[in-house]
Amino acid sequence: MLAAQTKAETLRIVRSPFFLLFSIAMPMVFYFLFSAINGVQTEIASTTWGAYLLMSMTAFSLVGTSVGQFGIRLAYERRDGWMALLRLTPLPPTVWLGGKLGAHMAVHLLIIALLFPTAGLVYGIDLTAGQWIACGLWLWIGSLPFLAIGSLMGSLKNADAATAIANMVHMGLAILGGLWMPLQAMPDWIQKIGVWTPTHRYAHGAWNILAGKAPDMIDIGILSACFLLFMVLSGYLMNRREAI
């Protein structure tokens, strides 16, 4: 049942025009635009701008898919009574939610598999095989905390409000985390806030790998804490909503 649900959810996501536009096309457009403006070979953080920005835009895509598409879909399915309907079927709610999480993790692999080779071929980004694999694994596994944030968005009572809040959270975290512009180029007060955001720690781990270092323990710690916090909070809110 879990495999069938995961497959169905994966197909639904990749066939969505919103996925193609916001998770694939938009990050690619921003990547090529910012690369052309700043120069692919410009040095930044012990690597090149082309590689640095690739990690930023891949992180931006995965965060958007997790917080936006995943969270908003959950909110609308709750609003439309899908959770109540599940009780009348043999499909357990845990399998339903597990299928959604598994589908988004599969889609995240697909996004990485599309963005990495495209940027690498167009700009000839020179990374070792180990760096490509390590960055891909870090971004893939590191997307779990943002799926947890998405599940919190899905637990909100008003689906329309969840859409607006999810989009604001996505863009706010992307900007504060330095995904669109390096934090060093921002005002001091934004830098002081930005270094503690999960998006910055998420991308920072990949930037460290590009520089030949391992992700910092603070990167792992903040992302792990966010995953646990938001999963517990969203689980509590969903159970409370269904009990009412």
N, C-alpha and C positions, 0 to 999 in steps of 0.2 A: 504493500500500500504506500509506503514511504517513497519507494523508487518511482512508482507511477505518478504520485502527487508531485514529486520533484520535477519529473520530466514535463508534466503538464504545465507547471508554473514557469519552467524555463522557456518553453515554447511561447507561452503567453507574453513573457517579458520581451524576448527578442523580436517578436512580431509587432510590438507596440511602436508607433511612430515617435512617441515621447522618448523611448529608450534610444532609438537611432539618432534623434536630434540632440538630446541633452547629454547622453552618456558617451556618444561616439563623435558625432559631427562637431558639436560645440567645443569640446576639449581640443580636438584636432585643429580647428580654426584658430582658437586662441594660441595654441602651441606654435603654429606656423607664423602667426602674426607677431607674437612677442619675440620669436626667434629672429625674424627678419628685422625687427626694430633694434634689438640689442646685440645681434651678431652671435652666431652659433658658437664660435670659438672664443668668445669673451670669457676670461677667467673669473670664476666665482667659487668661493668655499672649496678650494683645492680641486676643482673640476672645471668643466666648461659649461657655459650657459645652456647649450643645447641639451646636455645630459641632465643638468640641474632642473631645468624647466620641464623636461619630460616627466620626471618624478612628481613635480608639482601638479601638472595637468592630469596625470594618471590618478593621483590622490584626489584631486578635485572631482574627477569623474566618479570614482568609487564612493566618495562621500555623498555626492548627489544621488547616486543610485540607491544608497543605503537610507539616507535620511529622508530624501524626497520621495522617490518612487515607491520604496518599500513601505515607509510610514504612511504615506497618503493612501496607498491601496488598502492597507489594514483599516484605516479610519473609515473609508467608504464601504468596505465590506461589513464592518460593524454597524454602520448606519443603516445599511440595506437589510439588516437582519440575518446576514450569512452565518454569524456565530450561533444564533438561535436555531437556524435550520440544520446546522451540523449535528445538533443533539438528536435529530430524527434520522440520521444516517449512520452506517457502520463505521464511518471515518472518525477516529478519535481527534479531538482538538490538538493534541500534541503532534500527531502525524501531519495535520493540516499546517500547523505553524512550522514544524520541522521541514516540511516540503518547501515552504516559502524561503526559509533560511538557506536550505541546501541549494535551491534554485538561484538565489542571489549570489551565493558563493561561486556557483558554476558560471554565472554571468560575469562575475568579477574576473575570473580567470580568462574569459573570452575577451573582455575589455583590455586586459594586460596583453594578451596574445595579439590583439589588433594594434594597439598604440605603440608598443615597444618596437616591433619590426618596421612599422610604417616610418616612425621617426628615425630609426637606425638606418634604413635604406635611403631615405630622402637626404639626410644630412651626414650620413657616414659616421655616426657616433661610435667612437672607439672605446668600447668597454670589453673586459674579459668575459668569458662565458660564466665564470663564477659570479661576477658582479651583476650580470643580467639576471641570473637565476636567483641570487640573494635578494636583489631589489624586488623582483617579482614576488617571491615568497613573503617578504616583509610586508609589501603593500597588500597582498592577498589576505594573509592572516590578520594584519593590522586593521582590516576593514570591519572586523567583528564588533568593536566598540561602537562603530557608527550604525551598524545594523541594530544594536541595542538602543541607540538614540532614536532610530527610526521606529522601533517597536513602541517607544514612549510616545512618539508623535501619533502612532496608530491607536493609542489608548485614550486619546483626547475625546471628549464627549461630542464636540461639534466637528464634523468632517471638513466643512468649509474653513473653519478656523485652523484646523490641523494643516490644511494645504498652505495657508498663508504663513503660519508659524514655521512649518518645515522649510519652506523656501527662504524665509528670513534667517533661520538657523544655519542653513547650508551656506548662503552667501556670507553671512556674518563670520562664521567659522573659517571660511576660505580666505577672506580678507585679513582677519585678525591673525590667522595662522601663517600668513606669508606665502600662500599658494599662488596668488596673483602677482605679488610684488614682494621681494625679499624684505624681511623685517628691518634690516639695517637701513633701508631707504625710507622708513616710516618715522613719524615723531616718536620721541622717547616714551611717552605715556602709552602709546600703542605697543611699542616693543615690550614694555614691562608686563602688559596684559597678554600679549601674543605668545610669549614663550611658555605660558602655562596652559594654552589651549590644546586640546587633543589633536587638532589638525596640524599644528606646528610640530608636535612630538611625532606624529605619524609621518609627515614628510621628512622631518629631521633624521629619522632613522635611515631612510633611503639616501638622503644626502651624505650621511656618514659613510655608508657603504661605498658610494661613489668616490669618496676621499680616501678609501682604503682602511676605514675604521669600522668597528662594530657599532650598532645602535647603542646609545647611552642607556644606563639603567633607569634614568628618569623618564626616557621615552617609553620603555617597557612598563614602568610603574604607573605612569599617568594613564596610558591606554588600558592597562589591566583594571585599574580602579574605575575608570569610566565604564568599562564593559560590565563589571559586577554591579556597580551602582545603578546603571540604567536598566539592566535586565531585571534586577530585584524590584525597582520602582515601577517599571512597566507591567511586570507580572502582577504586582499588588493592585495597580489601577485597573487592569483588565479583569481580574477576578472580582473586584469590587463593583465594576460596571455591570458585569453579568449577573451578580448576585442581587442587584437592585431590580 
